[in-house]
């Protein structure tokens, strides 16, 4: 009898899990309801592969994250080349700009990349260097680029935008 009750309980749990909404859907609805209470009408789509899309009547933001991501060369101009050897962790496409977050970038690679950007025509408008890392802000025509690198974790980001 115990075995039968245990199997029946397991069957009920499996059926309830199969009928329950995806966790992504619950998260979407929760965030959308919160924002509606603040007077914002947005649509949020969360996929199981680590992609989030946020849309309102005027803008759309897409955030992609996960393993095995490639450099978003299709979203960046050629004068924003890939950082050699890095692992892309996240790409945020804001329509007017792109943010790329990465790991696996040592100090020599970061310094060489900043020098490469200058050789590609990016004019430095601010360089900030500390013992913990770097922040380089560049401008070119109506474009801006920020390259940051952090020693701890050998991580960094690139933010590209058009004005």
mmCIF file of the C-alpha atoms, coordinates in Angstrom:
data_MODEL
# 
_entry.id   MODEL 
# 
loop_
_atom_site.group_PDB 
_atom_site.id 
_atom_site.type_symbol 
_atom_site.label_atom_id 
_atom_site.label_alt_id 
_atom_site.label_comp_id 
_atom_site.label_asym_id 
_atom_site.label_entity_id 
_atom_site.label_seq_id 
_atom_site.pdbx_PDB_ins_code 
_atom_site.Cartn_x 
_atom_site.Cartn_y 
_atom_site.Cartn_z 
_atom_site.occupancy 
_atom_site.B_iso_or_equiv 
_atom_site.pdbx_formal_charge 
_atom_site.auth_seq_id 
_atom_site.auth_comp_id 
_atom_site.auth_asym_id 
_atom_site.auth_atom_id 
_atom_site.pdbx_PDB_model_num 
ATOM 1   C CA . UNK A 1 1   ? 0.000  0.000  0.000   1.00 0.00 ? 1   UNK A CA 1 
ATOM 2   C CA . UNK A 1 2   ? 2.835  2.422  0.852   1.00 0.00 ? 2   UNK A CA 1 
ATOM 3   C CA . UNK A 1 3   ? 4.450  1.811  -2.508  1.00 0.00 ? 3   UNK A CA 1 
ATOM 4   C CA . UNK A 1 4   ? 1.149  2.549  -4.279  1.00 0.00 ? 4   UNK A CA 1 
ATOM 5   C CA . UNK A 1 5   ? 0.676  5.830  -2.334  1.00 0.00 ? 5   UNK A CA 1 
ATOM 6   C CA . UNK A 1 6   ? 4.261  6.834  -3.067  1.00 0.00 ? 6   UNK A CA 1 
ATOM 7   C CA . UNK A 1 7   ? 3.815  6.166  -6.807  1.00 0.00 ? 7   UNK A CA 1 
ATOM 8   C CA . UNK A 1 8   ? 0.495  8.034  -6.801  1.00 0.00 ? 8   UNK A CA 1 
ATOM 9   C CA . UNK A 1 9   ? 2.132  11.022 -5.081  1.00 0.00 ? 9   UNK A CA 1 
ATOM 10  C CA . UNK A 1 10  ? 5.003  11.013 -7.601  1.00 0.00 ? 10  UNK A CA 1 
ATOM 11  C CA . UNK A 1 11  ? 2.511  10.872 -10.484 1.00 0.00 ? 11  UNK A CA 1 
ATOM 12  C CA . UNK A 1 12  ? 0.614  13.858 -9.062  1.00 0.00 ? 12  UNK A CA 1 
ATOM 13  C CA . UNK A 1 13  ? 3.850  15.854 -8.688  1.00 0.00 ? 13  UNK A CA 1 
ATOM 14  C CA . UNK A 1 14  ? 4.941  15.066 -12.255 1.00 0.00 ? 14  UNK A CA 1 
ATOM 15  C CA . UNK A 1 15  ? 1.519  15.990 -13.651 1.00 0.00 ? 15  UNK A CA 1 
ATOM 16  C CA . UNK A 1 16  ? 1.436  19.242 -11.662 1.00 0.00 ? 16  UNK A CA 1 
ATOM 17  C CA . UNK A 1 17  ? 4.906  20.173 -12.928 1.00 0.00 ? 17  UNK A CA 1 
ATOM 18  C CA . UNK A 1 18  ? 3.898  19.411 -16.510 1.00 0.00 ? 18  UNK A CA 1 
ATOM 19  C CA . UNK A 1 19  ? 0.796  21.587 -16.238 1.00 0.00 ? 19  UNK A CA 1 
ATOM 20  C CA . UNK A 1 20  ? 2.492  24.484 -14.445 1.00 0.00 ? 20  UNK A CA 1 
ATOM 21  C CA . UNK A 1 21  ? 3.548  27.515 -16.476 1.00 0.00 ? 21  UNK A CA 1 
ATOM 22  C CA . UNK A 1 22  ? 7.224  27.777 -17.393 1.00 0.00 ? 22  UNK A CA 1 
ATOM 23  C CA . UNK A 1 23  ? 9.283  29.601 -14.750 1.00 0.00 ? 23  UNK A CA 1 
ATOM 24  C CA . UNK A 1 24  ? 10.215 32.109 -17.469 1.00 0.00 ? 24  UNK A CA 1 
ATOM 25  C CA . UNK A 1 25  ? 6.543  32.939 -18.014 1.00 0.00 ? 25  UNK A CA 1 
ATOM 26  C CA . UNK A 1 26  ? 6.010  33.470 -14.304 1.00 0.00 ? 26  UNK A CA 1 
ATOM 27  C CA . UNK A 1 27  ? 9.021  35.800 -14.184 1.00 0.00 ? 27  UNK A CA 1 
ATOM 28  C CA . UNK A 1 28  ? 7.793  37.732 -17.239 1.00 0.00 ? 28  UNK A CA 1 
ATOM 29  C CA . UNK A 1 29  ? 4.343  38.211 -15.745 1.00 0.00 ? 29  UNK A CA 1 
ATOM 30  C CA . UNK A 1 30  ? 5.721  39.259 -12.366 1.00 0.00 ? 30  UNK A CA 1 
ATOM 31  C CA . UNK A 1 31  ? 8.011  41.927 -13.861 1.00 0.00 ? 31  UNK A CA 1 
ATOM 32  C CA . UNK A 1 32  ? 5.358  43.182 -16.298 1.00 0.00 ? 32  UNK A CA 1 
ATOM 33  C CA . UNK A 1 33  ? 2.797  43.529 -13.481 1.00 0.00 ? 33  UNK A CA 1 
ATOM 34  C CA . UNK A 1 34  ? 5.321  45.397 -11.322 1.00 0.00 ? 34  UNK A CA 1 
ATOM 35  C CA . UNK A 1 35  ? 6.106  47.829 -14.123 1.00 0.00 ? 35  UNK A CA 1 
ATOM 36  C CA . UNK A 1 36  ? 2.416  48.338 -14.956 1.00 0.00 ? 36  UNK A CA 1 
ATOM 37  C CA . UNK A 1 37  ? 1.842  49.393 -11.344 1.00 0.00 ? 37  UNK A CA 1 
ATOM 38  C CA . UNK A 1 38  ? 4.427  52.121 -11.997 1.00 0.00 ? 38  UNK A CA 1 
ATOM 39  C CA . UNK A 1 39  ? 2.549  53.177 -15.142 1.00 0.00 ? 39  UNK A CA 1 
ATOM 40  C CA . UNK A 1 40  ? 4.909  51.528 -17.626 1.00 0.00 ? 40  UNK A CA 1 
ATOM 41  C CA . UNK A 1 41  ? 3.502  49.280 -20.335 1.00 0.00 ? 41  UNK A CA 1 
ATOM 42  C CA . UNK A 1 42  ? 6.200  46.822 -21.366 1.00 0.00 ? 42  UNK A CA 1 
ATOM 43  C CA . UNK A 1 43  ? 6.333  43.351 -22.819 1.00 0.00 ? 43  UNK A CA 1 
ATOM 44  C CA . UNK A 1 44  ? 9.032  41.058 -21.461 1.00 0.00 ? 44  UNK A CA 1 
ATOM 45  C CA . UNK A 1 45  ? 9.967  37.758 -23.077 1.00 0.00 ? 45  UNK A CA 1 
ATOM 46  C CA . UNK A 1 46  ? 12.342 35.463 -21.203 1.00 0.00 ? 46  UNK A CA 1 
ATOM 47  C CA . UNK A 1 47  ? 13.533 32.386 -23.071 1.00 0.00 ? 47  UNK A CA 1 
ATOM 48  C CA . UNK A 1 48  ? 15.072 29.281 -21.604 1.00 0.00 ? 48  UNK A CA 1 
ATOM 49  C CA . UNK A 1 49  ? 18.323 29.881 -23.520 1.00 0.00 ? 49  UNK A CA 1 
ATOM 50  C CA . UNK A 1 50  ? 19.307 32.968 -21.499 1.00 0.00 ? 50  UNK A CA 1 
ATOM 51  C CA . UNK A 1 51  ? 17.745 35.599 -23.760 1.00 0.00 ? 51  UNK A CA 1 
ATOM 52  C CA . UNK A 1 52  ? 15.548 38.413 -22.442 1.00 0.00 ? 52  UNK A CA 1 
ATOM 53  C CA . UNK A 1 53  ? 13.679 40.854 -24.656 1.00 0.00 ? 53  UNK A CA 1 
ATOM 54  C CA . UNK A 1 54  ? 12.091 43.992 -23.203 1.00 0.00 ? 54  UNK A CA 1 
ATOM 55  C CA . UNK A 1 55  ? 9.815  46.081 -25.416 1.00 0.00 ? 55  UNK A CA 1 
ATOM 56  C CA . UNK A 1 56  ? 7.664  49.124 -24.953 1.00 0.00 ? 56  UNK A CA 1 
ATOM 57  C CA . UNK A 1 57  ? 6.008  51.337 -27.545 1.00 0.00 ? 57  UNK A CA 1 
ATOM 58  C CA . UNK A 1 58  ? 9.245  53.241 -28.247 1.00 0.00 ? 58  UNK A CA 1 
ATOM 59  C CA . UNK A 1 59  ? 12.197 50.964 -27.539 1.00 0.00 ? 59  UNK A CA 1 
ATOM 60  C CA . UNK A 1 60  ? 13.415 47.399 -27.492 1.00 0.00 ? 60  UNK A CA 1 
ATOM 61  C CA . UNK A 1 61  ? 16.283 45.944 -25.468 1.00 0.00 ? 61  UNK A CA 1 
ATOM 62  C CA . UNK A 1 62  ? 17.597 42.417 -25.982 1.00 0.00 ? 62  UNK A CA 1 
ATOM 63  C CA . UNK A 1 63  ? 19.909 40.744 -23.489 1.00 0.00 ? 63  UNK A CA 1 
ATOM 64  C CA . UNK A 1 64  ? 21.618 37.512 -24.505 1.00 0.00 ? 64  UNK A CA 1 
ATOM 65  C CA . UNK A 1 65  ? 23.725 35.471 -22.125 1.00 0.00 ? 65  UNK A CA 1 
ATOM 66  C CA . UNK A 1 66  ? 24.861 31.915 -21.807 1.00 0.00 ? 66  UNK A CA 1 
ATOM 67  C CA . UNK A 1 67  ? 27.636 29.568 -22.732 1.00 0.00 ? 67  UNK A CA 1 
ATOM 68  C CA . UNK A 1 68  ? 29.302 29.523 -26.123 1.00 0.00 ? 68  UNK A CA 1 
ATOM 69  C CA . UNK A 1 69  ? 28.315 33.053 -27.120 1.00 0.00 ? 69  UNK A CA 1 
ATOM 70  C CA . UNK A 1 70  ? 30.090 34.582 -30.089 1.00 0.00 ? 70  UNK A CA 1 
ATOM 71  C CA . UNK A 1 71  ? 31.412 38.110 -30.502 1.00 0.00 ? 71  UNK A CA 1 
ATOM 72  C CA . UNK A 1 72  ? 28.491 40.215 -31.848 1.00 0.00 ? 72  UNK A CA 1 
ATOM 73  C CA . UNK A 1 73  ? 30.315 41.293 -35.007 1.00 0.00 ? 73  UNK A CA 1 
ATOM 74  C CA . UNK A 1 74  ? 26.991 41.611 -36.828 1.00 0.00 ? 74  UNK A CA 1 
ATOM 75  C CA . UNK A 1 75  ? 25.923 44.330 -34.362 1.00 0.00 ? 75  UNK A CA 1 
ATOM 76  C CA . UNK A 1 76  ? 29.185 46.272 -34.187 1.00 0.00 ? 76  UNK A CA 1 
ATOM 77  C CA . UNK A 1 77  ? 31.108 48.190 -36.858 1.00 0.00 ? 77  UNK A CA 1 
ATOM 78  C CA . UNK A 1 78  ? 34.365 46.736 -38.155 1.00 0.00 ? 78  UNK A CA 1 
ATOM 79  C CA . UNK A 1 79  ? 36.338 49.340 -36.226 1.00 0.00 ? 79  UNK A CA 1 
ATOM 80  C CA . UNK A 1 80  ? 35.177 47.583 -33.041 1.00 0.00 ? 80  UNK A CA 1 
ATOM 81  C CA . UNK A 1 81  ? 36.995 44.270 -33.517 1.00 0.00 ? 81  UNK A CA 1 
ATOM 82  C CA . UNK A 1 82  ? 36.690 41.290 -31.188 1.00 0.00 ? 82  UNK A CA 1 
ATOM 83  C CA . UNK A 1 83  ? 38.901 41.244 -28.114 1.00 0.00 ? 83  UNK A CA 1 
ATOM 84  C CA . UNK A 1 84  ? 41.262 38.310 -28.846 1.00 0.00 ? 84  UNK A CA 1 
ATOM 85  C CA . UNK A 1 85  ? 40.678 35.136 -26.837 1.00 0.00 ? 85  UNK A CA 1 
ATOM 86  C CA . UNK A 1 86  ? 37.873 36.345 -24.585 1.00 0.00 ? 86  UNK A CA 1 
ATOM 87  C CA . UNK A 1 87  ? 34.742 34.476 -23.564 1.00 0.00 ? 87  UNK A CA 1 
ATOM 88  C CA . UNK A 1 88  ? 31.627 36.573 -24.275 1.00 0.00 ? 88  UNK A CA 1 
ATOM 89  C CA . UNK A 1 89  ? 29.327 36.383 -21.246 1.00 0.00 ? 89  UNK A CA 1 
ATOM 90  C CA . UNK A 1 90  ? 26.541 38.796 -22.200 1.00 0.00 ? 90  UNK A CA 1 
ATOM 91  C CA . UNK A 1 91  ? 25.431 41.032 -25.070 1.00 0.00 ? 91  UNK A CA 1 
ATOM 92  C CA . UNK A 1 92  ? 22.871 43.775 -24.508 1.00 0.00 ? 92  UNK A CA 1 
ATOM 93  C CA . UNK A 1 93  ? 21.431 45.401 -27.623 1.00 0.00 ? 93  UNK A CA 1 
ATOM 94  C CA . UNK A 1 94  ? 19.693 48.676 -26.769 1.00 0.00 ? 94  UNK A CA 1 
ATOM 95  C CA . UNK A 1 95  ? 18.910 49.682 -30.322 1.00 0.00 ? 95  UNK A CA 1 
ATOM 96  C CA . UNK A 1 96  ? 21.184 52.728 -30.262 1.00 0.00 ? 96  UNK A CA 1 
ATOM 97  C CA . UNK A 1 97  ? 24.016 50.938 -28.513 1.00 0.00 ? 97  UNK A CA 1 
ATOM 98  C CA . UNK A 1 98  ? 25.583 47.592 -27.665 1.00 0.00 ? 98  UNK A CA 1 
ATOM 99  C CA . UNK A 1 99  ? 27.155 46.367 -24.429 1.00 0.00 ? 99  UNK A CA 1 
ATOM 100 C CA . UNK A 1 100 ? 29.436 43.318 -24.545 1.00 0.00 ? 100 UNK A CA 1 
ATOM 101 C CA . UNK A 1 101 ? 30.596 41.771 -21.279 1.00 0.00 ? 101 UNK A CA 1 
ATOM 102 C CA . UNK A 1 102 ? 33.470 39.266 -21.344 1.00 0.00 ? 102 UNK A CA 1 
ATOM 103 C CA . UNK A 1 103 ? 35.961 37.267 -19.277 1.00 0.00 ? 103 UNK A CA 1 
ATOM 104 C CA . UNK A 1 104 ? 39.339 35.721 -20.024 1.00 0.00 ? 104 UNK A CA 1 
ATOM 105 C CA . UNK A 1 105 ? 41.213 38.929 -20.860 1.00 0.00 ? 105 UNK A CA 1 
ATOM 106 C CA . UNK A 1 106 ? 44.652 39.327 -19.309 1.00 0.00 ? 106 UNK A CA 1 
ATOM 107 C CA . UNK A 1 107 ? 46.424 42.660 -18.839 1.00 0.00 ? 107 UNK A CA 1 
ATOM 108 C CA . UNK A 1 108 ? 48.612 42.381 -21.942 1.00 0.00 ? 108 UNK A CA 1 
ATOM 109 C CA . UNK A 1 109 ? 45.549 41.661 -24.106 1.00 0.00 ? 109 UNK A CA 1 
ATOM 110 C CA . UNK A 1 110 ? 43.659 44.620 -22.603 1.00 0.00 ? 110 UNK A CA 1 
ATOM 111 C CA . UNK A 1 111 ? 46.550 47.006 -23.229 1.00 0.00 ? 111 UNK A CA 1 
ATOM 112 C CA . UNK A 1 112 ? 47.056 45.717 -26.800 1.00 0.00 ? 112 UNK A CA 1 
ATOM 113 C CA . UNK A 1 113 ? 43.324 46.047 -27.518 1.00 0.00 ? 113 UNK A CA 1 
ATOM 114 C CA . UNK A 1 114 ? 43.228 49.676 -26.328 1.00 0.00 ? 114 UNK A CA 1 
ATOM 115 C CA . UNK A 1 115 ? 46.249 50.431 -28.536 1.00 0.00 ? 115 UNK A CA 1 
ATOM 116 C CA . UNK A 1 116 ? 44.546 48.693 -31.470 1.00 0.00 ? 116 UNK A CA 1 
ATOM 117 C CA . UNK A 1 117 ? 41.421 50.842 -31.047 1.00 0.00 ? 117 UNK A CA 1 
ATOM 118 C CA . UNK A 1 118 ? 43.582 53.975 -31.261 1.00 0.00 ? 118 UNK A CA 1 
ATOM 119 C CA . UNK A 1 119 ? 45.226 52.658 -34.432 1.00 0.00 ? 119 UNK A CA 1 
ATOM 120 C CA . UNK A 1 120 ? 41.744 52.127 -35.930 1.00 0.00 ? 120 UNK A CA 1 
ATOM 121 C CA . UNK A 1 121 ? 40.968 55.835 -35.602 1.00 0.00 ? 121 UNK A CA 1 
ATOM 122 C CA . UNK A 1 122 ? 39.295 56.010 -32.218 1.00 0.00 ? 122 UNK A CA 1 
ATOM 123 C CA . UNK A 1 123 ? 40.338 59.195 -30.412 1.00 0.00 ? 123 UNK A CA 1 
ATOM 124 C CA . UNK A 1 124 ? 40.858 58.847 -26.694 1.00 0.00 ? 124 UNK A CA 1 
ATOM 125 C CA . UNK A 1 125 ? 38.751 61.287 -24.711 1.00 0.00 ? 125 UNK A CA 1 
ATOM 126 C CA . UNK A 1 126 ? 39.563 59.776 -21.314 1.00 0.00 ? 126 UNK A CA 1 
ATOM 127 C CA . UNK A 1 127 ? 41.985 57.158 -20.025 1.00 0.00 ? 127 UNK A CA 1 
ATOM 128 C CA . UNK A 1 128 ? 41.717 56.077 -16.425 1.00 0.00 ? 128 UNK A CA 1 
ATOM 129 C CA . UNK A 1 129 ? 44.194 53.555 -15.097 1.00 0.00 ? 129 UNK A CA 1 
ATOM 130 C CA . UNK A 1 130 ? 44.400 52.202 -11.565 1.00 0.00 ? 130 UNK A CA 1 
ATOM 131 C CA . UNK A 1 131 ? 46.133 49.196 -10.085 1.00 0.00 ? 131 UNK A CA 1 
ATOM 132 C CA . UNK A 1 132 ? 42.783 47.376 -10.410 1.00 0.00 ? 132 UNK A CA 1 
ATOM 133 C CA . UNK A 1 133 ? 42.146 47.994 -14.090 1.00 0.00 ? 133 UNK A CA 1 
ATOM 134 C CA . UNK A 1 134 ? 41.476 50.424 -16.929 1.00 0.00 ? 134 UNK A CA 1 
ATOM 135 C CA . UNK A 1 135 ? 38.696 52.484 -18.442 1.00 0.00 ? 135 UNK A CA 1 
ATOM 136 C CA . UNK A 1 136 ? 39.233 53.965 -21.887 1.00 0.00 ? 136 UNK A CA 1 
ATOM 137 C CA . UNK A 1 137 ? 36.647 56.266 -23.427 1.00 0.00 ? 137 UNK A CA 1 
ATOM 138 C CA . UNK A 1 138 ? 36.922 56.874 -27.160 1.00 0.00 ? 138 UNK A CA 1 
ATOM 139 C CA . UNK A 1 139 ? 35.080 58.993 -29.701 1.00 0.00 ? 139 UNK A CA 1 
ATOM 140 C CA . UNK A 1 140 ? 34.958 58.954 -33.483 1.00 0.00 ? 140 UNK A CA 1 
ATOM 141 C CA . UNK A 1 141 ? 32.594 61.102 -35.554 1.00 0.00 ? 141 UNK A CA 1 
ATOM 142 C CA . UNK A 1 142 ? 29.144 60.499 -34.048 1.00 0.00 ? 142 UNK A CA 1 
ATOM 143 C CA . UNK A 1 143 ? 30.170 57.291 -32.245 1.00 0.00 ? 143 UNK A CA 1 
ATOM 144 C CA . UNK A 1 144 ? 31.421 56.549 -28.754 1.00 0.00 ? 144 UNK A CA 1 
ATOM 145 C CA . UNK A 1 145 ? 33.173 53.531 -27.316 1.00 0.00 ? 145 UNK A CA 1 
ATOM 146 C CA . UNK A 1 146 ? 34.067 52.644 -23.752 1.00 0.00 ? 146 UNK A CA 1 
ATOM 147 C CA . UNK A 1 147 ? 36.459 49.786 -23.056 1.00 0.00 ? 147 UNK A CA 1 
ATOM 148 C CA . UNK A 1 148 ? 36.831 48.749 -19.438 1.00 0.00 ? 148 UNK A CA 1 
ATOM 149 C CA . UNK A 1 149 ? 38.989 46.009 -17.985 1.00 0.00 ? 149 UNK A CA 1 
ATOM 150 C CA . UNK A 1 150 ? 39.277 44.692 -14.446 1.00 0.00 ? 150 UNK A CA 1 
ATOM 151 C CA . UNK A 1 151 ? 42.381 42.870 -13.229 1.00 0.00 ? 151 UNK A CA 1 
ATOM 152 C CA . UNK A 1 152 ? 40.511 40.761 -10.701 1.00 0.00 ? 152 UNK A CA 1 
ATOM 153 C CA . UNK A 1 153 ? 38.613 38.184 -12.717 1.00 0.00 ? 153 UNK A CA 1 
ATOM 154 C CA . UNK A 1 154 ? 40.310 39.326 -15.945 1.00 0.00 ? 154 UNK A CA 1 
ATOM 155 C CA . UNK A 1 155 ? 36.954 40.633 -17.120 1.00 0.00 ? 155 UNK A CA 1 
ATOM 156 C CA . UNK A 1 156 ? 35.740 43.660 -18.966 1.00 0.00 ? 156 UNK A CA 1 
ATOM 157 C CA . UNK A 1 157 ? 33.160 45.249 -21.198 1.00 0.00 ? 157 UNK A CA 1 
ATOM 158 C CA . UNK A 1 158 ? 32.767 47.269 -24.344 1.00 0.00 ? 158 UNK A CA 1 
ATOM 159 C CA . UNK A 1 159 ? 29.976 49.763 -24.732 1.00 0.00 ? 159 UNK A CA 1 
ATOM 160 C CA . UNK A 1 160 ? 29.395 51.131 -28.229 1.00 0.00 ? 160 UNK A CA 1 
ATOM 161 C CA . UNK A 1 161 ? 26.890 53.788 -29.165 1.00 0.00 ? 161 UNK A CA 1 
ATOM 162 C CA . UNK A 1 162 ? 25.862 56.212 -31.878 1.00 0.00 ? 162 UNK A CA 1 
ATOM 163 C CA . UNK A 1 163 ? 24.659 59.707 -31.144 1.00 0.00 ? 163 UNK A CA 1 
# 
